[in-house]
Structure formats: C-alpha cells, structure tokens
Amino acid sequence: MKTTKNTVLITGGSAGIGFEIARLFATKGNHVIITGRDQDRLQRAAAQLKNVTPIVSDVTNEQDINRLVDRLASDFPNLNIVVNNAGKAFAYQLSGEANAFEKAGEEMLTNYLSIIRLTEKLLPSLSKQPEAAIVNVSSIVAFVPGGRVATYSASKAALHSYTQALRLTLVETSAIKVFELMPPLVNTDFSQDIGGANGIAPQVVAEDLLAALENDQYEIHVGGTAQLYQLFLSSPANALQAMNAPR
C-alpha cells in the first residue's frame, strides 16, 4: 500500500494518536481530513498541519455522519484511506454501583457501532478507488482485557472480530485492504486515567502504522502488544495476569 499522494480521513484526528497519524500522513504528501467534536480543538490541530481539512463531526451522531459522507463525496471523491480512530473509554471498577450499562453503551457506540456505520457508508466510494484501505484502531485489550477498563476492552474485542470479518469479506469482493492498529498503553490525554503517563509516545504508533501500510501488514501489534500477544497464544491465563498486574 502506498503511503504518499493519498486522500486520508482520520476520525478523532485533533489529538493523541489520531493527530500524530495525521501529522505523519501530511508530511508525506497526502491530503488529510481530520474530524472531531470540538471545533476549537480541531482548528488548533489543523493550524499545526499542512495539507489538512478539519471537519467538525461526531462519529456517534447519525446526522453528522450523513453530512460528513455527503461532504466527502462532493469535495474529496478520491478519498482512499479511512482511519477509524475516534474512541471513548471509562476507567472504573465493575460493581453494583458502577453504572456499567450506560458506560458500556457509550463505549460500544463510539468504539464499535459507529465504525460499522461509517465504514458501510464509505464502502461504495472506497471500492471505486484503484487502491484503498480501512484502518481500525483497536487496542492491546482486544486480546486481553484490563480490569479497570472492562467494558472498553469488550468494545475493542468486538471491533477486532468485526475487522477480521471485514478483511475476509473484502479480500474476495474488492481491492480494499483492511488493517487493525493495536497499540499498548499510549501517553495521551485520552489515557491519563489509566496511567497513560507510563505509556509509549503516540508518534511511535503513527510510525508503526505507516510502516505496516507500506508492507501490507494487516494486524499491527505496536510495542508491548506484540509481547503480550505471544504470551496470550501460549497461556491466556498468564497473559490476563500480566495485563492486570499491579503497576
């Protein structure tokens, strides 16, 4: 997959991993479209990038998504890479008073169901491109859940399953390639409630993504995800213990 002269959509592109992916794509001669819910933060992010178009859009809002898809069709008909990066996470312990149902509902909508909706609406246009890719940003917890992010882990596990099925389907019906980016803990504002200060830099995640695109490496185990995945294959119980060991 080429990583230059593309038109790239990145949801949640105003901060963290999404911003670093946008920055790296932009420096390599791609046109980048970033979306986010907060107009001020989106504009501040866009001011730091070249070759970028910011669009205020909430991935969980169906009307926003319909407007986004219409805008992309009219203004960016050559869109050929979609990075589903926007995410939601709550850090809490499961208990009788955790309000887990509502928290899980928000996480599932943002991290899983909204990706299905946007992807489905963009598949017809992506299938017309000579080369196209969908990148779903999941997590190390898609394999091994974290006790403090139990319902977030479940949403990423669902996304992992969907991504695999989408890849199997599209390899038979189109030229669209489906990638899954699986970071470990990353030091972003998003992750501070779960110890993000101890995580890797988001730039590392962006660099690993572009290298994987260039080599058609469809499941991208960034940093510690690779080690935990190998442990998971040999002993799921040990992997679960390692993920939830005191830090």
C-alpha positions in Angstrom: 0.0 0.0 0.0 1.5 3.3 -1.0 1.7 6.0 1.8 2.0 9.1 -0.4 -0.5 11.0 -2.6 -3.5 9.6 -0.8 -6.6 11.3 0.5 -7.0 10.2 4.1 -9.8 10.6 6.6 -8.9 10.3 10.3 -11.7 10.4 12.8 -10.7 11.8 16.2 -7.8 13.5 14.5 -7.4 16.5 16.7 -5.3 15.0 19.5 -3.3 11.9 20.6 -2.8 9.0 18.2 -5.1 10.5 15.6 -3.2 13.8 15.5 0.1 12.1 15.2 -1.2 9.8 12.4 -2.5 13.0 10.6 0.8 14.8 11.1 2.8 11.9 9.6 0.5 11.4 6.6 0.6 15.1 6.0 4.4 15.3 5.9 4.4 12.5 3.3 2.4 14.4 0.8 -1.1 13.1 1.5 -4.1 15.3 1.9 -5.6 14.6 5.3 -9.1 15.2 6.6 -9.5 15.2 10.4 -12.7 15.1 12.3 -13.7 15.8 15.9 -16.5 17.1 18.0 -14.7 20.2 19.4 -14.4 22.9 16.8 -11.8 24.9 18.7 -9.5 21.9 19.4 -9.9 20.8 15.8 -8.9 24.2 14.4 -5.9 24.3 16.7 -4.8 20.9 15.5 -5.3 21.9 11.8 -3.2 25.0 12.4 -0.2 22.8 13.2 -0.5 20.7 10.0 -0.1 21.1 6.3 -2.4 19.6 3.6 -5.3 19.3 6.1 -9.0 19.9 6.1 -10.8 19.9 9.5 -14.4 18.9 9.6 -16.5 19.1 12.8 -18.3 15.8 13.1 -19.3 13.4 15.9 -18.9 9.8 15.0 -21.8 8.8 17.3 -24.3 11.2 15.6 -26.0 9.8 12.6 -26.9 13.2 11.1 -23.3 14.3 11.4 -22.1 11.1 9.7 -24.5 11.6 6.8 -23.3 15.2 6.4 -19.7 14.0 6.5 -20.3 11.3 3.9 -22.0 13.8 1.6 -19.2 16.3 2.0 -16.6 13.7 1.3 -18.4 12.6 -1.9 -18.6 16.1 -3.2 -15.3 17.6 -2.1 -13.0 14.6 -1.8 -14.1 12.0 -4.4 -10.5 10.5 -4.3 -10.7 9.5 -0.6 -9.0 6.2 -0.4 -7.8 5.7 3.2 -10.1 5.8 6.3 -8.6 5.6 9.8 -11.3 4.9 12.3 -9.6 6.3 15.3 -12.2 8.1 17.4 -12.7 6.4 20.8 -14.3 6.6 24.2 -13.1 5.0 27.4 -14.1 4.9 31.1 -11.8 3.7 33.8 -13.7 2.2 36.7 -14.1 -1.0 38.7 -17.1 -3.2 38.0 -19.5 -3.2 40.9 -23.2 -2.9 41.7 -22.9 0.9 41.7 -20.6 1.4 38.7 -23.3 2.3 36.2 -21.6 0.0 33.8 -24.5 -0.3 31.4 -24.5 3.3 30.5 -20.7 3.5 30.3 -20.6 0.4 28.1 -23.3 1.8 25.9 -21.2 4.9 25.1 -18.1 2.9 24.6 -19.8 0.4 22.3 -21.4 3.2 20.2 -18.2 5.1 19.8 -15.6 2.3 19.5 -17.6 -0.3 17.6 -21.1 0.6 16.2 -20.1 4.0 14.9 -17.3 2.4 12.9 -19.6 -0.1 11.3 -22.0 2.7 10.3 -19.3 5.0 8.8 -17.5 2.1 7.1 -20.7 0.8 5.5 -21.5 4.3 4.1 -18.0 4.8 2.7 -17.5 1.3 1.2 -19.2 2.2 -2.2 -16.8 5.1 -2.8 -13.7 3.3 -1.5 -14.4 0.4 -3.8 -14.1 2.7 -6.8 -10.5 3.7 -5.9 -7.5 2.0 -7.6 -6.1 1.3 -4.1 -7.9 1.8 -0.8 -7.5 0.9 2.9 -9.6 0.9 6.1 -7.6 1.2 9.4 -9.5 0.3 12.6 -7.7 1.4 15.7 -8.4 -1.1 18.4 -6.1 -1.9 21.4 -4.0 -4.4 23.2 -7.1 -5.1 25.3 -8.8 -6.6 22.3 -6.8 -9.8 23.2 -6.6 -9.5 27.0 -9.0 -7.3 29.0 -7.9 -4.8 31.6 -9.9 -5.0 34.8 -10.2 -1.2 35.2 -11.4 -0.8 31.6 -13.6 -3.9 31.3 -16.3 -2.6 29.1 -13.8 -0.6 27.0 -11.9 -3.9 26.5 -15.1 -5.6 25.4 -15.8 -2.9 22.8 -12.3 -3.3 21.3 -12.7 -7.1 21.3 -15.9 -6.6 19.3 -14.0 -4.3 16.9 -11.3 -6.9 16.5 -13.8 -9.5 15.4 -15.6 -7.1 13.1 -12.3 -6.1 11.5 -11.3 -9.7 10.8 -14.6 -10.5 9.2 -14.5 -7.3 7.1 -11.0 -8.2 5.9 -12.1 -11.7 4.9 -15.1 -10.3 3.1 -13.4 -7.5 1.2 -10.4 -9.6 0.1 -12.9 -11.6 -2.0 -15.1 -8.7 -3.3 -12.8 -5.6 -3.7 -9.3 -4.2 -3.6 -9.9 -2.6 -0.2 -7.3 -3.6 2.3 -8.3 -3.8 6.0 -5.8 -3.0 8.7 -6.1 -3.1 12.5 -3.8 -0.9 14.6 -3.4 -2.4 18.1 -1.4 0.0 20.4 -0.5 -0.8 24.0 -0.8 2.0 26.6 0.0 5.3 24.9 0.8 8.6 26.6 -2.1 10.8 25.5 -4.7 12.9 27.3 -7.2 10.1 26.5 -5.3 7.6 28.6 -4.3 9.6 31.7 -7.0 8.0 33.9 -5.4 4.6 33.3 -1.8 5.5 33.8 -1.1 6.9 30.3 1.9 8.8 31.6 3.7 5.5 31.6 2.8 4.7 28.0 4.7 5.0 24.7 4.7 8.1 22.7 1.8 8.5 20.1 4.4 9.2 17.4 5.6 5.6 17.7 2.1 4.3 17.0 1.9 6.6 13.9 5.3 5.5 12.6 4.4 1.8 13.1 1.1 2.3 11.2 2.7 3.8 8.1 5.4 1.1 8.1 2.8 -1.6 8.2 0.8 0.0 5.4 3.8 0.0 3.2 4.4 -3.7 3.9 0.7 -4.8 3.8 1.0 -6.0 7.5 -2.7 -6.2 8.3 -2.6 -6.7 12.1 -0.3 -4.2 13.7 1.0 -5.1 17.2 2.7 -1.9 18.4 5.3 -2.1 21.2 4.2 -4.2 24.1 1.2 -5.6 22.3 3.5 -7.9 20.4 4.9 -9.4 23.6 1.5 -9.8 25.2 0.0 -11.4 22.2 2.7 -14.0 22.1 2.1 -14.7 25.8 -1.6 -14.9 25.1 -1.1 -17.5 22.5 0.9 -19.7 24.9 -1.1 -19.0 28.0 -4.2 -16.9 28.1 -4.3 -17.1 31.9 -0.7 -15.8 32.2 -1.5 -13.0 29.7 -4.5 -12.0 31.8 -2.4 -11.9 34.9 0.3 -9.9 33.2 -2.2 -7.3 31.9 -3.7 -6.8 35.3 -0.5 -7.0 37.5 -0.1 -4.0 39.9 2.0 -1.2 38.4 
